[in-house]
Amino acid sequence: MSDEPYLKLREFLDRFPIGYPKTSSGIEIKILKRLFTEEEAKIAVLINPLPDTPARIARRAKMDKKEMEKKLDLMSKKGLIFRVQRGVKYFIIQHLT
């Protein structure tokens, strides 16, 4: 299991107002590995903090829209991201505190 997707996710989350800083022990990476699969970590950094559609996220990931929607739905069920549906599904990255 590579740490690279989790390092990128930590850096991405650290840009939020509350932050997700690097620690000397590396515990933040262990937490992210417990919460996210490698693929979910790669997808999470492509989700905006503002509502975003599966089609736009899929384009950024160079993935099929339907497959991306399934993955995003699963991530929202795990509590990793928010899902809002107002006719169209929107997904939002959330902070992990």
N, C-alpha and C positions, 0 to 999 in steps of 0.2 A: 504494500500500500504506500503510495507516494504522498509526501507531505505537501507537495506543490499546490494542489487545489485548495488545501486548507490554509496555507500561508496566504494565498491570494484572497481567500474569503475573509481571513482575519484582517488583512489590509483594507479590504472593501468595507467591512463593518466598522473599522476604526475611523473611517471618514464621517460616520454619523455623529451627531452632537454628543451622545453619551460615550461613544468610542468603544473600542474592543482592543485594548493595548496589548502589545507583546510583553510577556513576562519572562523572567530569567529561568523559571522552571519549565516553561512550555506547556503549562496546564491548559491554556486557552486552545491549543491545537488538539489536545486530548479530548476536550469537551466537544469541539467541532467534529472530530472523528466519531464521537459517540452519537451525535445528532444527525450528521449528514453522511450519505454515501459519497464516494469521490465524484460520481456523476452529478449528484444534487449540489455539491459544493461548486462544481463548474457552472451549473445552471444558475445558482443563487447570485453569482456576481454579475449576471446579465439582467437581473430584475431591478427595475428602478424603484426608488422610494415613493414614487407617484404611481397611481394605477396604470397598469400596462396590460395589453392583450397578449394571449398566447401566440398569435400570429407574429407580432413584433418581436417577442422574445425568441420565437423559433427562427426568425430571420437572422437575428444576431448570433444565434447558436448554429446556424446552418443545418437546422433539423426540420423534419416534417411537422407541420402545425398540429395535426391530430396527436402524434406521438408526444409532442411537447405538452399539449393540453393534459394528457393523461399523467405525465410526470409532475406537472404543476399541481394537478388535483391531489395526487398522492402526497406531495410535499405540504400542501395546505391541510390535509387530514392529519399529518404528523405534527402540525403546529409550527412548521418552519417558515411559512409565508402566509399572508392573508389572502383570502379569495373573496371578492365582492362580485355579485351578479346583479346587473341592472339591464336585463335584456342580453347583454354581452358579458362574458366573464372577464374580470380584471384581476390581476395578481399584484401584490405589493410585498416587497421585502420588509421584514420587521427586525427590530433590534433584539438581541438575545439576552436581555437582562430580566 
